């Protein structure tokens, strides 16, 4: 087995969270001319608008090169889709096809999309390169990237919730309201809480779930089945 594959599976077996999984995958994609990667899943709930959970890994130094003018910005991004085609995925889960929101610094992208047969959820693994890669180069890397994508999909979809990520009933209620588009002020008024108390519950949920914002906290809570 190649060293990068051994490191990938060793890292995934030791991962304690979704962020560990994607950081391990990022190390693997760097062996194939890509700079970072991410994973997205579309989630649904009967009383919450559909949400997209995104877990991404990026090397800040790479962005510094772009900001400092050491790398040219692309006029377009070369993308190769594997698994479902882009059009097939767009027909089922358009939120996961974000061609218009690809970072300006990305020259090339490889995507692998699947539908989880157990939950019915649609997922995408993507690898981004800050260097221009041709379609031929993307296809050459595809076989190894499919190894990485398959391992990430499996690891993410069967990641168990940790005990320290359990939410209180108040935290669940606050996230449910956020998922329905309410602001913190509106939630505080609806739940008859102070703004400070409501904001505290939001921040606590974000901390437990290790998410950068309330919307991603809602999505991650949905993913782990923490919202009734």
Secondary structure, DSSP 8 states (H G I E B T S, - for coil): --HHHHHHHHHHHH--SHHHHHHHHHHHHGGGT--EEEEEEEEEETTEEEEEEEEEE--HHHHHHHHTTSS---SS-EEEEEES-HHHHHHHHGGG--GGGS-TT--EEEEEEEE-TTT--EEEEEEEESS---HHHHHHHHHHHHHHHHHHHHHHHT----GGG---HHHHHHHHHHHTT--HHHHHHHHT--HHHHHHHHHHHHHHHT-SSHHHHHHHHHHTT---
